[in-house]
């Protein structure tokens, strides 16, 4: 019996982790079954805070997780000196995710914008409870905040990497929301033409500016709400 219990404890976590997520409804009115938590960190990325992780604000659909991790692996080769940070995602079972109007069915992620310091080095934008984990930060019209400069080239590289990774996993990006007053700098990068041709970035202002983060919605097949 002890041997059986020991075997069960070894195998059972694997069974749980291999469960496929299922999404319902839309990003604004939906839920999620068997959501998975994004890793806290990797070779070139970190989450926006340990407390949000602990309270369960970093769960997504398993296909979305695979795409995100794949995108970071691609960037390890393409942008080896750059670092990245993700922010709010959603709850394990989806549903209302205050203060956001979306993030309800595991297909939405906020990414903190990549920045460089005064020496031009890629660094993480500080995200702490004092600045509402980065959401209180405000960049000027040229992408400047204190001694940080928004790195538009690296932002473009990440958006393209997400799109290519999504296609490789047989899903897609539905849209990327990024501040309209800063989009001209993104489109001026070497990734601008690819982004214009393949990725929808609305030019209409959102209810929040989306300058310190960019919101990404993934296109994954979901069932209707019951």
C-alpha positions as CSV (number, residue, x, y, z in Angstrom):
1,X,0.0,0.0,0.0
2,X,2.8,2.4,0.9
3,X,4.4,1.7,-2.5
4,X,1.1,2.4,-4.2
5,X,0.6,5.7,-2.4
6,X,4.2,6.8,-3.2
7,X,3.7,6.0,-6.8
8,X,0.3,7.9,-6.8
9,X,1.9,11.0,-5.3
10,X,4.6,10.9,-8.0
11,X,2.2,10.4,-10.9
12,X,-0.8,12.5,-9.8
13,X,0.9,16.0,-10.1
14,X,1.8,15.0,-13.7
15,X,-1.8,14.1,-14.4
16,X,-2.9,17.5,-13.1
17,X,-0.3,19.5,-15.0
18,X,-1.1,17.8,-18.3
19,X,-4.8,18.8,-18.2
20,X,-5.7,21.0,-21.2
21,X,-7.4,24.3,-20.4
22,X,-10.8,25.1,-21.8
23,X,-12.1,28.7,-22.3
24,X,-15.7,29.9,-22.4
25,X,-17.2,33.1,-23.7
26,X,-15.2,36.2,-24.4
27,X,-12.4,38.2,-22.8
28,X,-15.2,40.5,-21.4
29,X,-17.6,37.8,-20.3
30,X,-16.0,34.5,-19.9
31,X,-14.5,31.8,-17.7
32,X,-11.6,29.3,-17.7
33,X,-11.3,25.7,-16.8
34,X,-7.9,24.2,-15.8
35,X,-6.0,27.5,-16.2
36,X,-2.2,27.3,-15.7
37,X,0.1,29.7,-14.0
38,X,2.9,31.4,-15.9
39,X,6.4,30.7,-14.5
40,X,7.7,33.4,-12.2
41,X,10.8,33.8,-14.2
42,X,13.0,32.5,-17.0
43,X,16.3,33.2,-18.6
44,X,15.2,36.6,-19.9
45,X,11.9,37.3,-18.2
46,X,10.2,37.8,-14.8
47,X,6.7,38.4,-13.5
48,X,5.6,41.8,-12.1
49,X,5.5,40.7,-8.5
50,X,5.5,37.8,-6.1
51,X,2.4,38.9,-4.3
52,X,0.2,39.0,-7.4
53,X,1.4,35.5,-8.2
54,X,0.6,34.2,-4.7
55,X,-3.0,35.6,-4.8
56,X,-3.5,33.9,-8.2
57,X,-3.4,36.8,-10.8
58,X,-1.0,35.1,-13.3
59,X,-3.1,32.3,-14.8
60,X,-3.8,31.8,-18.5
61,X,-5.0,29.2,-20.9
62,X,-2.4,26.5,-21.4
63,X,-2.0,27.3,-25.1
64,X,-1.4,31.0,-24.2
65,X,1.3,29.9,-21.7
66,X,3.0,27.8,-24.4
67,X,3.0,30.7,-26.8
68,X,4.4,33.2,-24.3
69,X,7.2,30.9,-23.2
70,X,8.0,30.1,-26.8
71,X,8.2,33.8,-27.6
72,X,10.7,34.4,-24.8
73,X,12.8,31.5,-26.0
74,X,12.9,33.0,-29.5
75,X,14.0,36.3,-28.1
76,X,16.8,34.7,-26.2
77,X,18.4,34.0,-29.6
78,X,17.2,37.2,-31.4
79,X,17.6,39.7,-28.5
80,X,20.1,38.0,-26.1
81,X,20.8,41.3,-24.2
82,X,17.2,42.2,-23.6
83,X,15.0,41.5,-20.6
84,X,11.2,41.2,-20.4
85,X,8.4,41.4,-17.8
86,X,4.8,40.3,-17.9
87,X,2.0,41.7,-15.7
88,X,-1.7,40.9,-15.1
89,X,-3.2,37.8,-16.7
90,X,-6.3,36.4,-14.9
91,X,-7.6,33.9,-12.4
92,X,-7.3,30.2,-12.6
93,X,-11.0,29.8,-13.3
94,X,-11.4,33.1,-15.1
95,X,-14.3,35.4,-14.4
96,X,-14.4,39.1,-13.4
97,X,-10.8,40.4,-12.9
98,X,-10.9,43.8,-11.3
99,X,-10.0,46.5,-12.2
100,X,-9.8,45.1,-15.8
101,X,-12.8,45.0,-18.2
102,X,-11.3,41.9,-19.9
103,X,-8.9,39.1,-18.8
104,X,-11.9,36.8,-18.1
105,X,-11.3,33.7,-20.1
106,X,-7.5,33.1,-19.9
107,X,-6.7,34.7,-23.3
108,X,-5.5,38.2,-22.1
109,X,-2.1,39.2,-20.9
110,X,-0.6,42.6,-20.0
111,X,3.2,42.9,-20.7
112,X,5.2,45.7,-19.0
113,X,7.0,47.7,-21.7
114,X,10.7,47.0,-22.3
115,X,12.9,49.9,-21.3
116,X,16.5,51.0,-21.2
117,X,18.3,53.0,-18.5
118,X,20.4,56.1,-19.0
119,X,23.3,53.9,-20.2
120,X,21.2,52.3,-22.9
121,X,21.1,48.9,-21.1
122,X,17.9,46.8,-21.1
123,X,16.5,46.8,-17.6
124,X,13.2,45.9,-15.9
125,X,10.8,48.8,-15.3
126,X,10.2,48.8,-11.5
127,X,6.9,47.3,-10.5
128,X,6.0,47.5,-6.8
129,X,3.0,48.1,-4.6
130,X,4.0,51.8,-4.4
131,X,3.4,52.3,-8.1
132,X,0.5,49.7,-8.4
133,X,2.9,47.2,-9.9
134,X,3.8,49.6,-12.7
135,X,0.3,50.6,-13.7
136,X,0.7,54.0,-12.1
137,X,3.7,54.9,-14.3
138,X,3.2,57.5,-16.9
139,X,5.5,57.9,-19.9
140,X,5.7,61.2,-21.8
141,X,4.8,61.5,-25.5
142,X,8.3,60.4,-26.5
143,X,8.3,57.3,-24.3
144,X,10.4,58.7,-21.5
145,X,9.8,58.2,-17.7
146,X,12.4,59.4,-15.2
147,X,15.7,57.8,-16.3
148,X,13.9,55.1,-18.4
149,X,13.4,55.2,-22.1
150,X,10.8,52.9,-23.7
151,X,12.6,50.5,-26.0
152,X,10.4,50.5,-29.1
153,X,12.7,48.2,-31.1
154,X,12.5,45.5,-28.4
155,X,8.8,46.1,-28.0
156,X,8.4,45.4,-31.7
157,X,10.6,42.3,-31.5
158,X,8.4,40.9,-28.7
159,X,5.1,41.5,-30.5
160,X,6.5,39.8,-33.6
161,X,7.8,36.9,-31.6
162,X,4.4,36.5,-29.9
163,X,2.7,36.4,-33.3
164,X,5.1,33.9,-34.8
165,X,5.0,31.7,-31.7
166,X,1.2,31.8,-31.8
167,X,1.1,30.6,-35.4
168,X,3.5,27.9,-34.6
169,X,1.1,26.7,-31.9
170,X,-1.9,26.9,-34.3
171,X,-3.4,29.9,-32.6
172,X,-3.2,33.6,-33.3
173,X,-3.2,37.1,-31.8
174,X,-6.5,38.8,-31.9
175,X,-5.2,42.3,-31.0
176,X,-2.5,44.2,-29.2
177,X,-3.6,47.4,-27.3
178,X,-0.9,50.0,-27.1
179,X,-1.1,53.8,-26.5
180,X,-2.1,55.4,-29.9
181,X,0.1,58.5,-29.2
182,X,3.2,56.2,-29.1
183,X,2.4,53.9,-32.0
184,X,4.3,56.0,-34.5
185,X,7.5,55.0,-32.8
186,X,6.6,51.4,-32.8
187,X,5.8,51.5,-36.5
188,X,9.1,53.3,-37.2
189,X,11.1,50.2,-36.0
190,X,12.4,47.5,-38.3
191,X,9.4,45.4,-37.1
192,X,6.9,48.1,-38.1
193,X,6.0,46.7,-41.6
194,X,5.4,43.2,-40.3
195,X,3.2,44.5,-37.4
196,X,1.1,46.7,-39.8
197,X,0.5,43.7,-42.1
198,X,-0.1,41.0,-39.6
199,X,-1.2,42.4,-36.2
200,X,-4.2,44.4,-35.3
201,X,-3.4,47.4,-33.0
202,X,-6.4,49.7,-32.6
203,X,-5.8,53.4,-33.0
204,X,-8.8,54.4,-30.9
205,X,-8.0,55.4,-27.3
206,X,-8.8,52.8,-24.7
207,X,-10.2,53.6,-21.2
208,X,-6.7,53.5,-19.9
209,X,-3.7,54.8,-21.9
210,X,-1.6,51.6,-22.2
211,X,1.7,53.3,-22.2
212,X,3.4,51.4,-19.4
213,X,2.1,48.1,-20.6
214,X,0.7,46.6,-23.8
215,X,-2.3,44.4,-23.6
216,X,-2.4,41.2,-25.8
217,X,-5.5,39.2,-26.5
218,X,-5.0,35.7,-28.1
219,X,-7.3,34.1,-30.6
220,X,-8.1,30.6,-29.2
221,X,-11.3,28.7,-29.9
222,X,-13.6,28.9,-26.9
223,X,-17.0,27.4,-26.1
224,X,-20.0,29.7,-25.5
225,X,-21.1,30.6,-22.0
226,X,-23.9,28.5,-20.5
